[in-house]
Structures are given as C-alpha cells and as structure tokens.
C-alpha cells in the first residue's frame, strides 16, 4: 500500500505499551468518503493503534501515510494539521470547562475565521448542543458528551476521523441518533475509521471491515461479507468464554448497553 491523497494507509505498524508489542505489523487502508469498521475483542490493540496514528503513542515500526508523507511518530498537532482527527475512547473532555470552551480548545491551531466556521459546522451537526454551550462538560449526559467530542473532531474540517468506541455506555436511542451523523461524515467525503464493540452498528455503516485480535489483523474484506457470514466474524475474533474472559466480543446481534 502507498499513500495517496484519498487514502490514509498504515503499513507494518507496530506499537508497544511497556515492554510488550500490542499492535503487531498492522497494514490497513481508510479510504476517503467511506466508513471503515475495525472490530475486535477488548485488548486487541485497536485503541493503541488509533493513539499511534494520532501521535499520542510513538510506533516501534511501520508507517502512516497520507499524501505521500509518513506521519508516524509526528506530534499530535502536526497530524491534526494534516487532516486527521481522533475521537479517543472514553469521551476525554475537560470536565470543568463549558461546552463552548471545550469546542474552543479544539480550534487552537486554526485562524479566527476557520475556528468560527468549524464551530458553526459542529453545531449544525449537533444542534442539541446550542442550549448546552454554557454548561460544564461534567454536567452533560453521556450522549451529549459524545456529541461534544465528535464536534471537537469536526471543527478543524478533517479529511479523516478515527472514532474509538462510538456506542460505549450509551443507550440505544442515543446510538441511533449518532449513526446518521457518522454516515453523513462519509457522505461529505471524510474517511471514517469506526471502532465499535457492537458489530451490527459498525457493519451497518461500513463499506469495508477489518477484525483485529492479539494485535494483528485477522480479517480484511467488505463489511457485507461479515454481515452475510457471521461465522467469519466469530472465527476471526477467536471467541473465548464471555464470562470473565478478557477480550470476548459482544455478540453480533447485541444492542448497546444503556448508560
């Protein structure tokens, strides 16, 4: 795979946490204008991969190509300026700041005009936040917090957005509100990588899909292939017992848990 203007590509990416490689020789592509799903059990290395792409973790080996430039190991602000925004797992907001202030923090690399345009775009995507701008992030519901972190990603008009665990801890009605927004990102030309614990949510949105287990890619193909053949997903996950087994996935037909 080689970097082009319409694909964010990883080649042989390896990432360590402590003394252990948690992402091992991963290669994948995220095309512009599509949703790409990344599935896998807890501890598979998905979040570490996203943090490495975003410059928060430094890869041990491999490359992250966009526009023919290797961004692996670059600082987070350099990667954001290149057009890559990440939405980490856990809704990482500044809890004592207001919604407006959290959005302002996300525009620190932009000019005044671009920052205002980005803020306007974010509120068009999530009009629910208009009435919450002066509320502290801590006071918001889980769904509202997820809207804020997605809005933070969008204020810089990114070309690629990497979303880690969209539905985690959210009620199904909230997830149903967010799904069309993710689809609209892709329809506007943005390339989306969606990491999601519930296969039905991710595969319902995605064009392409990867399954990661043990730090490696175990499946690469069209999302429709996994939708039509759930046994492929189960075998790629290398299922272990659901009770007490770290890394066992949610069933393909499961619904998100309420907050």
ABEGO torsion letter per residue (X at the ends): XBBBAABBBBBGBBBBBEABBABBGBBBBBBBGBBBBBBEBBGAGAAAAAAAAAGABBBABEBBBBGGBBABGBBAAAAAAAGBBBBBBGGBBBAABBAAAAAAAAAAABBAAAAAAAAAAAAAABAAAAAAAABBAAABBAAAAAAAAAAAAAAAGBABBBBBGAABGBBAAAAAAAAAAAAAAAAAGBBBBBBBABAAAAAAABABBBBBBGGBBABBEBAAAAAABAAAAAAAAGBBBABGBBGBBBBAABBBBBX
